[in-house]
Amino acid sequence: HNKKIKEFLHEKSRYADAQIVNILKQNQSGISVAELCREYAMSQAIFYKWRSKYGEMLMFLRLKD
């Protein structure tokens, strides 16, 4: 049981960090979460997890532009 949990926690995302940031930027530009989830075949839970993880980085990038 513990082994499965550890495998899940260390599972590599199918998306690179740059792709995730790009998806989040698309949402900021007005594309809905539901539409992005359909397009990239992911759950809304994953999207919101990414947004909480990468949100500060996006704020920094937006300020930098």
Accessible surface in RSA format (square Angstrom, percent):
REM  Atomic radii and reference values for relative SASA: ProtOr
REM  Chains: A
REM  Algorithm: Lee & Richards
REM  Probe-radius: 1.40
REM  Slices: 20
REM RES _ NUM      All-atoms   Total-Side   Main-Chain    Non-polar    All polar
REM                ABS   REL    ABS   REL    ABS   REL    ABS   REL    ABS   REL
RES HIS A   1   178.02  97.3 132.96  92.4  45.07 115.3  96.06  99.0  81.97  95.4
RES ASN A   2   107.77  74.3 103.45 100.0   4.31  10.4  22.98  55.3  84.78  81.9
RES LYS A   3   151.13  73.7 145.47  89.3   5.66  13.5  91.47  82.3  59.66  63.5
RES LYS A   4   157.43  76.8 151.87  93.2   5.56  13.2  95.83  86.3  61.60  65.6
RES ILE A   5    78.72  44.8  75.87  56.5   2.86   6.9  78.69  56.7   0.03   0.1
RES LYS A   6   131.61  64.2 131.22  80.5   0.38   0.9  75.00  67.5  56.61  60.3
RES GLU A   7   100.97  58.0  89.74  67.9  11.23  26.7  47.00  90.9  53.97  44.1
RES PHE A   8   138.48  69.3 129.08  80.0   9.40  24.4 131.62  79.8   6.86  19.6
RES LEU A   9   125.44  69.9  95.29  68.2  30.15  75.8  97.87  68.7  27.57  74.2
RES HIS A  10   150.56  82.3 122.71  85.3  27.85  71.2  84.19  86.8  66.37  77.2
RES GLU A  11   127.92  73.4 100.30  75.9  27.62  65.8  36.38  70.4  91.53  74.7
RES LYS A  12   184.84  90.2 163.33 100.2  21.51  51.2 109.66  98.7  75.18  80.1
RES SER A  13    54.98  46.5  30.84  41.2  24.14  55.6  39.39  83.9  15.58  21.8
RES ARG A  14   182.62  76.7 142.67  72.7  39.95  95.1  61.64  84.2 120.98  73.3
RES TYR A  15    29.97  14.0  23.48  13.4   6.49  16.9  21.07  15.8   8.90  11.0
RES ALA A  16    60.23  55.4  46.42  71.6  13.81  31.4  57.41  80.8   2.82   7.5
RES ASP A  17    89.00  62.3  84.38  84.0   4.62  10.9  23.88  56.2  65.12  64.9
RES ALA A  18    78.24  71.9  63.28  97.7  14.95  34.0  70.55  99.3   7.69  20.4
RES GLN A  19    91.88  51.4  87.87  64.2   4.01   9.6  33.39  71.1  58.49  44.4
RES ILE A  20     4.37   2.5   4.37   3.3   0.00   0.0   4.37   3.1   0.00   0.0
RES VAL A  21    15.86  10.4  15.86  14.4   0.00   0.0  15.86  13.8   0.00   0.0
RES ASN A  22    76.06  52.5  74.31  71.8   1.75   4.2  16.32  39.3  59.75  57.7
RES ILE A  23     1.27   0.7   1.27   0.9   0.00   0.0   1.27   0.9   0.00   0.0
RES LEU A  24     1.76   1.0   0.94   0.7   0.83   2.1   1.01   0.7   0.75   2.0
RES LYS A  25    88.95  43.4  85.28  52.3   3.66   8.7  44.07  39.7  44.88  47.8
RES GLN A  26    34.01  19.0  31.92  23.3   2.09   5.0  21.05  44.8  12.96   9.8
RES ASN A  27    28.48  19.6  20.26  19.6   8.21  19.8   0.00   0.0  28.48  27.5
RES GLN A  28    83.71  46.8  45.93  33.6  37.78  90.0  32.18  68.5  51.54  39.1
RES SER A  29    91.79  77.6  49.28  65.8  42.51  97.9  51.58 109.8  40.21  56.3
RES GLY A  30    65.44  80.7   0.00   N/A  65.44  80.7  35.94  98.6  29.50  66.1
RES ILE A  31    55.01  31.3  50.58  37.7   4.42  10.7  54.32  39.1   0.68   1.9
RES SER A  32    56.49  47.7  47.21  63.0   9.28  21.4  48.33 102.9   8.15  11.4
RES VAL A  33    20.31  13.4  17.30  15.7   3.01   7.3  17.30  15.0   3.01   8.2
RES ALA A  34    40.30  37.1  36.44  56.2   3.86   8.8  37.52  52.8   2.78   7.4
RES GLU A  35    83.16  47.7  82.60  62.5   0.57   1.3  17.25  33.4  65.91  53.8
RES LEU A  36     0.00   0.0   0.00   0.0   0.00   0.0   0.00   0.0   0.00   0.0
RES CYS A  37    10.87   8.2   8.65   9.7   2.21   5.2   9.03  22.9   1.84   2.0
RES ARG A  38   173.96  73.0 147.73  75.3  26.23  62.5  80.64 110.2  93.32  56.6
RES GLU A  39   110.25  63.3  74.10  56.1  36.14  86.1  40.81  78.9  69.44  56.7
RES TYR A  40    53.03  24.8  46.59  26.5   6.44  16.8  39.16  29.4  13.87  17.1
RES ALA A  41    68.83  63.3  50.78  78.4  18.05  41.1  61.97  87.3   6.86  18.2
RES MET A  42    24.56  12.7   3.99   2.6  20.56  49.0  14.35  12.2  10.21  13.5
RES SER A  43    58.09  49.1  44.95  60.0  13.13  30.3  49.74 105.9   8.34  11.7
RES GLN A  44    85.44  47.8  81.12  59.3   4.32  10.3  23.82  50.7  61.61  46.7
RES ALA A  45    75.84  69.7  59.05  91.1  16.79  38.2  67.77  95.4   8.07  21.4
RES ILE A  46    63.86  36.3  63.84  47.6   0.02   0.1  63.86  46.0   0.00   0.0
RES PHE A  47     0.08   0.0   0.08   0.1   0.00   0.0   0.08   0.0   0.00   0.0
RES TYR A  48    96.97  45.3  91.06  51.8   5.91  15.4  65.15  49.0  31.82  39.2
RES LYS A  49   125.23  61.1 117.85  72.3   7.38  17.6  78.88  71.0  46.35  49.4
RES TRP A  50    16.94   6.8  16.94   8.2   0.00   0.0   6.59   3.5  10.34  16.8
RES ARG A  51   105.72  44.4 103.19  52.6   2.53   6.0  31.57  43.1  74.15  44.9
RES SER A  52    95.89  81.0  59.67  79.6  36.22  83.4  53.00 112.9  42.88  60.1
RES LYS A  53   145.19  70.8 112.72  69.2  32.47  77.3  74.53  67.1  70.67  75.3
RES TYR A  54     9.56   4.5   9.45   5.4   0.11   0.3   6.14   4.6   3.42   4.2
RES GLY A  55    19.45  24.0   0.00   N/A  19.45  24.0  18.35  50.4   1.10   2.5
RES GLU A  56   153.48  88.1 145.88 110.4   7.60  18.1  60.08 116.2  93.39  76.3
RES MET A  57    84.96  44.0  76.51  50.6   8.45  20.1  65.50  55.7  19.46  25.8
RES LEU A  58     5.95   3.3   4.37   3.1   1.58   4.0   4.37   3.1   1.58   4.3
RES MET A  59   101.05  52.3 100.94  66.8   0.11   0.3  90.06  76.6  10.99  14.6
RES PHE A  60   124.23  62.1 121.87  75.5   2.36   6.1 123.76  75.0   0.46   1.3
RES LEU A  61    46.54  25.9  46.39  33.2   0.14   0.4  46.41  32.6   0.13   0.3
RES ARG A  62   124.90  52.4 111.64  56.9  13.26  31.6  63.61  86.9  61.29  37.1
RES LEU A  63   146.87  81.8 118.78  85.0  28.08  70.6 122.10  85.8  24.77  66.7
RES LYS A  64   148.48  72.4 113.01  69.3  35.47  84.5  75.35  67.8  73.13  77.9
RES ASP A  65   145.15 101.7  84.42  84.0  60.74 143.6  57.03 134.2  88.12  87.9
END  Absolute sums over single chains surface
CHAIN  1 A     5388.1       4499.4        888.7       3166.2       2222.0
END  Absolute sums over all chains
TOTAL          5388.1       4499.4        888.7       3166.2       2222.0
